[in-house]
Protein backbone atom coordinates (compact mmCIF):
# COMPACT_ATOMS: atom_id res chain seq x y z
CA UNK A 1 0.00 0.00 0.00
CA UNK A 2 1.40 3.31 -1.06
CA UNK A 3 1.01 6.38 1.17
CA UNK A 4 1.41 9.65 -0.63
CA UNK A 5 2.73 12.92 0.79
CA UNK A 6 -0.68 14.57 1.02
CA UNK A 7 -2.00 11.79 3.29
CA UNK A 8 0.99 12.17 5.61
CA UNK A 9 0.49 15.93 5.65
CA UNK A 10 -3.22 15.60 6.49
CA UNK A 11 -2.45 13.16 9.32
CA UNK A 12 0.29 15.43 10.69
CA UNK A 13 -1.95 18.51 10.55
CA UNK A 14 -4.77 16.61 12.25
CA UNK A 15 -2.43 15.56 15.06
CA UNK A 16 -1.18 19.12 15.50
CA UNK A 17 -4.75 20.47 15.63
CA UNK A 18 -5.75 17.82 18.19
CA UNK A 19 -2.71 18.61 20.33
CA UNK A 20 -3.31 22.37 20.21
CA UNK A 21 -7.00 21.92 21.03
CA UNK A 22 -6.11 19.73 24.02
CA UNK A 23 -3.56 22.29 25.16
CA UNK A 24 -6.10 25.14 25.07
CA UNK A 25 -8.69 23.12 27.00
CA UNK A 26 -6.10 22.04 29.58
CA UNK A 27 -4.91 25.60 30.14
CA UNK A 28 -8.49 26.81 30.48
CA UNK A 29 -9.22 24.22 33.16
CA UNK A 30 -5.99 25.06 35.00
CA UNK A 31 -6.81 28.78 34.89
CA UNK A 32 -10.30 28.09 36.20
CA UNK A 33 -8.93 26.15 39.21
CA UNK A 34 -6.35 28.87 39.81
CA UNK A 35 -9.04 31.58 39.77
CA UNK A 36 -11.15 29.59 42.24
CA UNK A 37 -8.15 29.20 44.55
CA UNK A 38 -7.36 32.92 44.41
CA UNK A 39 -10.99 33.82 45.05
CA UNK A 40 -11.14 31.49 48.03
CA UNK A 41 -7.89 32.87 49.45
CA UNK A 42 -9.14 36.43 48.99
CA UNK A 43 -12.38 35.59 50.83
CA UNK A 44 -10.36 34.07 53.69
CA UNK A 45 -8.17 37.17 53.91
CA UNK A 46 -11.24 39.43 53.93
CA UNK A 47 -12.79 37.37 56.73
CA UNK A 48 -9.61 37.44 58.82
CA UNK A 49 -9.07 41.18 58.38
CA UNK A 50 -12.71 41.81 59.35
CA UNK A 51 -12.31 39.63 62.43
CA UNK A 52 -9.10 41.39 63.48
CA UNK A 53 -10.64 44.79 62.83
CA UNK A 54 -13.71 43.94 64.89
CA UNK A 55 -11.70 42.52 67.79
CA UNK A 56 -8.88 45.08 67.85
CA UNK A 57 -10.73 48.32 67.01
CA UNK A 58 -10.06 50.94 69.66
CA UNK A 59 -6.69 49.52 70.75
CA UNK A 60 -3.76 51.93 70.61
CA UNK A 61 -0.74 51.62 68.34
CA UNK A 62 1.52 50.14 71.00
CA UNK A 63 -0.98 47.40 71.85
CA UNK A 64 -1.37 46.45 68.20
CA UNK A 65 2.39 46.49 67.60
CA UNK A 66 2.89 44.30 70.68
CA UNK A 67 0.26 41.81 69.50
CA UNK A 68 1.76 41.66 65.99
CA UNK A 69 5.28 41.18 67.29
CA UNK A 70 4.29 38.44 69.74
CA UNK A 71 1.99 36.52 67.43
CA UNK A 72 4.31 36.64 64.47
CA UNK A 73 5.63 33.38 63.06
CA UNK A 74 9.00 35.04 62.64
CA UNK A 75 10.31 35.44 66.21
CA UNK A 76 13.37 37.54 65.33
CA UNK A 77 14.13 40.56 67.50
CA UNK A 78 13.20 43.00 64.75
CA UNK A 79 10.46 41.77 62.50
CA UNK A 80 10.98 43.19 58.99
CA UNK A 81 7.27 42.72 58.24
CA UNK A 82 6.22 45.29 60.85
CA UNK A 83 6.73 48.91 59.80
CA UNK A 84 5.37 51.88 61.71
CA UNK A 85 4.49 55.14 59.98
CA UNK A 86 2.53 58.19 61.18
CA UNK A 87 -0.95 56.71 61.57
CA UNK A 88 -0.21 53.30 60.08
CA UNK A 89 1.34 50.00 60.99
CA UNK A 90 2.22 47.84 58.02
CA UNK A 91 2.34 44.09 58.64
CA UNK A 92 3.48 42.78 55.29
CA UNK A 93 0.76 43.99 52.92
CA UNK A 94 -1.82 44.54 55.68
CA UNK A 95 -2.40 48.11 56.85
CA UNK A 96 -3.56 48.90 60.36
CA UNK A 97 -4.97 52.42 60.16
CA UNK A 98 -5.13 54.59 63.27
CA UNK A 99 -6.86 57.82 64.14
CA UNK A 100 -6.02 59.60 67.41
CA UNK A 101 -3.74 56.64 68.28
CA UNK A 102 -6.67 54.17 68.08
CA UNK A 103 -7.19 51.45 65.49
CA UNK A 104 -10.05 52.32 63.14
CA UNK A 105 -9.53 50.10 60.09
CA UNK A 106 -7.62 47.08 58.81
CA UNK A 107 -7.05 46.86 55.04
CA UNK A 108 -5.38 44.41 52.73
Order of alpha helices (4+ residues) and beta strands (2+ residues): alpha-alpha-beta-beta-beta-beta
